[in-house]
Amino acid sequence: MRVARSLLYVALLPLFAGCQLFASAPSQPSTAGMTRMQGVLMGDNGKLLFQPCGEQRHYAVTDVGQTGVLQEAAGIVGKSGQVYADVRGRFEASKSKGMDGTIDLHQFYRLERSAASCNDPNFKLLTLRAAGTEPSKWELRASGKGLELSRADQPPLAVPFVEETLPDGRLSLSTEANGLHVELWVAPQRCVEPTTGSVQQMTAELRVNDQPYRGCAYFGGARND
């Protein structure tokens, strides 16, 4: 099976014509029977395929959640013709038309030009990762071991934290340590990381005392929101 066709070719098809990117549904669908999985997206003979990390299986993708994944992937695809994708949906086994199965895709967490994220050993340990470059480079990683904050020209900070779930899918992480008050606010809204072009599921605002930092965020593999 040939799977090297460019996603840019697939994007020209009228399959998703008229769909709005990240169109909001009137109510959240049940997540029963859905699986979160990481892999790569690619185009083949007019179809969008998903190949899980480290596997040879290929699933034909149907964007039932109207996530706009086809257009988003086509916008960042590189010379490899593949895009790393962290997605959630209903996977069905099938041998029809040369496919190993199908996925009714309901959500994507992150899309990246490079498939190198398939080899990230820390991904499954994270509950949330946020990062940005405004006003300077920063990164926050949250896991069961605590919160790790890195900022340009500042020593790294590793401390416990408190998480609060807010309405409309928003989330807050906060901590007090070494004379610093740290708060991270994330909201479910499309966000593009400027340095990599990665499309992520949430916007992020970090505040360290009164200093604001802005960036993007996504849930790690230890979480299935």
C-alpha positions as a printed NumPy array, in Angstrom:
array([[  0.   ,   0.   ,   0.   ],
       [  1.37 ,   3.394,  -0.96 ],
       [  1.161,   5.857,   1.946],
       [  3.61 ,   8.571,   0.89 ],
       [  1.069,  10.806,  -0.888],
       [  1.175,  14.341,   0.475],
       [ -1.504,  15.602,   2.829],
       [ -1.502,  18.732,   0.705],
       [ -3.016,  16.67 ,  -2.131],
       [ -5.649,  15.246,   0.169],
       [ -6.543,  18.723,   1.393],
       [ -7.693,  19.717,  -2.077],
       [-10.505,  17.194,  -1.999],
       [-14.029,  18.484,  -1.288],
       [-14.488,  15.916,   1.459],
       [-14.599,  18.506,   4.218],
       [-15.837,  21.441,   2.165],
       [-17.936,  23.838,   4.189],
       [-16.845,  22.475,   7.567],
       [-15.72 ,  25.041,  10.099],
       [-12.482,  24.457,  11.953],
       [-13.165,  23.342,  15.492],
       [-16.92 ,  23.74 ,  15.051],
       [-18.606,  23.538,  18.421],
       [-21.265,  20.923,  18.981],
       [-24.378,  21.707,  20.999],
       [-23.377,  19.16 ,  23.613],
       [-20.285,  17.113,  24.44 ],
       [-20.487,  13.58 ,  23.041],
       [-20.019,  10.618,  25.342],
       [-16.425,   9.392,  25.486],
       [-17.571,   5.795,  26.05 ],
       [-15.806,   3.462,  23.652],
       [-13.266,   6.093,  22.602],
       [ -9.521,   5.549,  22.678],
       [ -6.742,   8.106,  22.835],
       [ -3.795,   7.212,  20.615],
       [ -0.668,   8.815,  19.162],
       [  0.662,   8.258,  15.659],
       [  1.077,   9.895,  12.257],
       [ -1.43 ,  11.164,   9.708],
       [ -0.79 ,  10.725,   5.996],
       [ -2.657,  10.865,   2.719],
       [ -3.131,   7.942,   0.354],
       [ -5.234,   7.94 ,  -2.828],
       [ -7.64 ,  10.568,  -1.586],
       [ -7.981,   9.148,   1.942],
       [ -6.621,  10.433,   5.251],
       [ -4.905,   7.619,   7.178],
       [ -3.719,   7.269,  10.774],
       [ -0.808,   4.988,  11.689],
       [ -0.229,   4.442,  15.453],
       [  3.296,   5.029,  16.771],
       [  5.501,   1.966,  16.374],
       [  2.903,   0.02 ,  14.388],
       [  2.267,  -0.935,  10.774],
       [ -1.526,  -0.752,  10.967],
       [ -3.372,   1.964,   9.066],
       [ -6.818,   3.355,   9.887],
       [ -8.984,   5.352,   7.509],
       [ -9.983,   8.602,   9.24 ],
       [-13.477,  10.113,   9.312],
       [-13.614,  13.503,  11.051],
       [-16.991,  12.996,  12.722],
       [-16.131,  15.602,  15.376],
       [-15.598,  18.28 ,  12.708],
       [-12.212,  19.069,  14.24 ],
       [-10.733,  20.39 ,  10.994],
       [ -7.852,  17.922,  11.342],
       [ -7.437,  17.581,   7.58 ],
       [ -6.972,  21.297,   6.979],
       [ -4.79 ,  21.723,  10.067],
       [ -2.521,  18.829,   9.079],
       [ -2.251,  20.09 ,   5.504],
       [ -1.148,  23.477,   6.866],
       [  1.886,  22.116,   8.732],
       [  2.894,  18.99 ,   6.784],
       [  6.564,  18.826,   5.783],
       [  8.492,  17.003,   3.07 ],
       [  7.803,  13.62 ,   4.685],
       [  4.098,  13.964,   3.889],
       [  3.32 ,  12.932,   7.481],
       [  2.138,  14.763,  10.591],
       [  2.379,  13.577,  14.198],
       [ -1.089,  13.439,  15.742],
       [ -2.41 ,  12.832,  19.24 ],
       [ -6.079,  11.948,  18.754],
       [ -9.146,  10.425,  20.372],
       [-11.909,   8.525,  18.65 ],
       [-13.609,   5.214,  18.035],
       [-11.363,   2.653,  16.404],
       [-12.929,  -0.238,  14.484],
       [-11.048,  -3.203,  13.029],
       [-11.679,  -3.864,   9.345],
       [ -9.806,  -5.381,   6.423],
       [-11.953,  -3.725,   3.769],
       [-10.207,  -1.85 ,   0.94 ],
       [ -6.768,  -2.738,   2.249],
       [ -7.239,  -0.913,   5.571],
       [ -6.648,  -2.43 ,   9.006],
       [ -9.561,  -0.447,  10.361],
       [-11.289,   2.9  ,  10.653],
       [-11.325,   5.711,  13.194],
       [-14.234,   8.045,  13.82 ],
       [-12.135,  10.954,  15.041],
       [-13.759,  13.15 ,  17.689],
       [-10.842,  15.195,  19.016],
       [ -7.188,  15.929,  18.505],
       [ -4.904,  17.127,  21.248],
       [ -1.842,  18.086,  19.201],
       [ -0.501,  18.081,  15.64 ],
       [  3.204,  18.47 ,  14.836],
       [  5.237,  18.539,  11.642],
       [  7.781,  16.022,  12.969],
       [  6.915,  12.46 ,  13.99 ],
       [  9.726,  12.554,  16.58 ],
       [  7.163,  12.93 ,  19.363],
       [  6.363,   9.234,  18.893],
       [  9.671,   8.603,  20.683],
       [  9.125,  10.946,  23.646],
       [  9.707,   8.775,  26.77 ],
       [  8.213,  11.383,  29.12 ],
       [  4.884,  11.89 ,  27.355],
       [  3.012,   9.095,  29.154],
       [  4.079,  10.48 ,  32.552],
       [  2.745,  14.008,  31.95 ],
       [ -0.705,  15.231,  32.89 ],
       [ -0.195,  18.596,  31.188],
       [  2.483,  20.48 ,  29.287],
       [  2.422,  24.217,  28.56 ],
       [  5.06 ,  26.372,  26.88 ],
       [  5.539,  29.644,  25.074],
       [  7.912,  32.372,  23.965],
       [  6.099,  35.477,  25.278],
       [  7.692,  37.551,  26.698],
       [ 10.535,  34.991,  26.834],
       [ 10.885,  31.246,  26.508],
       [  9.179,  29.193,  29.234],
       [  7.91 ,  25.664,  29.813],
       [  5.766,  24.032,  32.48 ],
       [  5.348,  20.282,  32.921],
       [  2.862,  18.78 ,  35.374],
       [  2.824,  15.138,  36.456],
       [  2.068,  12.962,  39.471],
       [  5.462,  13.988,  40.847],
       [  4.645,  17.698,  40.845],
       [  5.121,  20.784,  38.727],
       [  8.337,  21.644,  36.887],
       [  8.751,  25.205,  35.646],
       [ 11.583,  26.397,  33.432],
       [ 12.091,  30.009,  32.349],
       [ 14.841,  31.722,  30.381],
       [ 17.66 ,  32.949,  32.636],
       [ 15.937,  31.544,  35.73 ],
       [ 16.738,  28.416,  37.784],
       [ 14.225,  25.577,  37.25 ],
       [ 11.496,  25.145,  39.869],
       [ 10.055,  21.754,  40.931],
       [  7.226,  21.873,  43.491],
       [  3.85 ,  20.346,  44.428],
       [  0.752,  22.067,  43.013],
       [ -3.009,  22.367,  43.363],
       [ -5.317,  21.781,  40.396],
       [ -8.751,  23.345,  40.014],
       [-11.262,  22.49 ,  37.301],
       [-13.257,  25.488,  36.082],
       [-16.379,  25.837,  33.899],
       [-16.223,  25.463,  30.103],
       [-13.278,  23.076,  30.197],
       [-10.847,  25.569,  31.729],
       [ -8.204,  24.482,  34.219],
       [ -5.976,  26.147,  36.799],
       [ -2.723,  24.949,  38.382],
       [ -1.177,  26.918,  41.218],
       [  1.631,  26.732,  43.763],
       [  3.571,  28.864,  46.282],
       [  7.298,  28.249,  46.534],
       [ 10.542,  30.147,  47.152],
       [  8.696,  33.436,  47.498],
       [  6.929,  32.928,  44.159],
       [  3.231,  32.663,  43.456],
       [  2.781,  30.563,  40.31 ],
       [ -0.534,  30.173,  38.471],
       [ -1.25 ,  28.529,  35.135],
       [ -4.595,  29.051,  33.407],
       [ -5.515,  26.974,  30.365],
       [ -8.617,  27.16 ,  28.172],
       [ -9.862,  24.887,  25.353],
       [ -9.045,  27.036,  22.343],
       [ -6.928,  26.353,  19.243],
       [ -3.364,  27.528,  19.742],
       [ -0.338,  27.531,  17.425],
       [  3.147,  27.385,  18.937],
       [  5.123,  29.943,  16.892],
       [  8.54 ,  28.278,  17.077],
       [  7.416,  24.847,  15.815],
       [  4.03 ,  25.474,  14.17 ],
       [  2.526,  22.796,  16.418],
       [ -1.275,  23.07 ,  16.677],
       [ -2.406,  22.417,  20.247],
       [ -5.744,  22.062,  21.98 ],
       [ -5.472,  24.842,  24.565],
       [ -4.212,  28.355,  25.141],
       [ -2.168,  28.988,  28.267],
       [ -1.377,  31.954,  30.485],
       [  1.253,  31.599,  33.172],
       [  1.674,  34.142,  35.944],
       [  4.732,  34.197,  38.19 ],
       [  3.961,  36.82 ,  40.823],
       [  2.74 ,  39.654,  38.564],
       [  4.666,  38.623,  35.433],
       [  2.424,  37.161,  32.68 ],
       [  3.628,  34.593,  30.138],
       [  1.531,  33.319,  27.235],
       [  1.652,  30.152,  25.176],
       [ -0.066,  26.87 ,  24.292],
       [ -0.874,  23.704,  26.208],
       [ -1.986,  20.104,  25.791],
       [ -2.838,  17.18 ,  28.069],
       [ -0.13 ,  14.551,  28.478],
       [ -0.522,  10.814,  28.16 ],
       [ -1.343,  10.364,  31.852],
       [ -4.649,  12.124,  31.258],
       [ -7.605,  11.399,  28.974],
       [ -9.795,  14.518,  29.215]])
